[in-house]
Amino acid sequence: MELGRVGMTAPQLEDLCQVNIQPFGESSDTIDDMYGALGKATMKMAFVGAAGLSKSSGRKQFSLSHIGFYIRDNYDFNDEQFLGMWTEFGVLNKTEMAANVLLEGLALDWHGEPIGKASNNSFRDFRAHTGRGGDFVVYSDVLWQTVDAILDLS
């Protein structure tokens, strides 16, 4: 019996053959564009292969041919969360944010570029003002790794 196939999307893998997860991201992490986009998210792993009986031993086994890795992130704006200080060119790291606050007294620019201070409340205000926007789930592309492993299921 086949399980999954290479080329499935992350949501398809999620529904059919996701087997393990690893949450990542903490509020103490370095702020960079990835942290600014994801914050806390989950790396997931999905198995692709076939289940059956071993021809030599008759034991139940799973013949693993590929592992798909992907990220899933929930974007909801319900709690109080600071999302960083942003310019047109990206998010300021923690040192730059501290320098902006301490040296420039909460100035709204960084080296001449305007800064937007974002929080979950910013998105809720936008939603209330425009009637648009909402919570959503984001999946990354799938990174496929070829493997050749037999898992004994007996």
N, C-alpha and C positions, 0 to 999 in steps of 0.2 A: 504494500500500500504506500503510495507516494504522499509526501508531506511537503507542500510548498513548491516553488520553482524559482530559479534565478530570474531576476527581472521584475519580480513583484514589487509593488510600491510599499513604502513603510506602513501606511494604514492597512494594506492587505496582509502584510506580515503580522502586524499587531493583532488582527482578528484571527489568523490561522495558526501561526507557528512561533510566536514570541515566547522565549523560554527563560530569559534572565534580564535583570535590570540593574543599573548602577546609578543612583542619584548623584549629581555633582553640583557644585556651586554653593558658596557660603557668602554671607554678607562681608566677611573679612577678606575675600579674594581680591586680587589685583583688578582694578577696574580697567577694562580694555573694551574694544568693540564687541567681542564675543560675550563678555560678562554684561555689557550694556544691552545686548540684544536678548540674551537668555536668562541671565541671573542664575536662578536655580532651575535645573532641567534634569532629564533622565536619559541616559544612554541605554539602549535596549539591544538585545541580541535575539536573532531568530534562526532556527535550524531548518535546513532544507535537505531532504534525503528520502529514504524509503525504509519502511518497517517490514519485517518478515522473519522467517525461520532460517537459521544457519543451515546450509546444506551439509556441513560436516558434523555438527553437534545436535542439530534439531532445536537449539535454544532460540528464544525470541531475541531479536536484535534490531538495532536501527543503524543503517548505513548512512553516515553523515557525509554529504558531498560539499555543502557550502554553508557558511555562516554569514548572515547579513547583519550589519551594525547600523543603527540609526538613532537619531535623537528625537525625542518627543518633548514638547514644552506646552504647558497650559498658560495662556495669557488671560488672567482675570484681574480685575482691578478693584477688588472688594475690600481688601485690608489697607492699612497705611504702609506704604513702601516707597522709599526714596529711590528714584530710578536714574539719578545722576544729573550732571551738568553737561549739556550738549552744545556743540557748535555745528556749523554747517559741515565741518570736516571730521566729526566724530565726537566721542565722549571724552571728557577730561578724566585723567586718572586721579587717584586720591591725593597725590602730592600737588597736582595742578589745582584741584578743587580747594585744598587747604591754603595754598598760596593765594588763590583768588580771594578767598574769604578773609584771611589774615592780613595780607598786604594791600589789598584793594578795597577792603571794607564792604564786601558783598557787591562788588561792581558787577555789572551785567555785560561785561565783555572780557575777552581773553585775547591779548595781543591784537586788539583792534577788531576781533570777531565777536558778534553778539552771542550771548550765552542763553540758552533755554534751560531752566531748572525744571526737571520733570519728576513727577511722583504719580502714584495711582490716582490721587485726587485730580491731577491735571487731566487724565483721561476721563474721569467721571464728569468733570466740569465740561469738557468738550462734548461728551455724550448728551448731557443735559441741555447744552446750548444749541447743538445742531440736530439732535434726534438721531444721530448716526453713531456707529461704532458699537462694539460689544466685545464680550469675551470670546476667545477662540482657542483652538489647538493647532500647533504647528509641528510638522514633521520634516526632518531633513531628508536629503537623498539617502540612498542605501549604499554603504560601502560593503562590497562583496569580497569574501575571502574563500578561496578554494581549500578544502580539507579532504582528507581521506581517512576516516575513522569509523570504527565499528563500536557501537555502544551496546553492551549486553543488557537486555531488558528482563531477563529471567530472574 
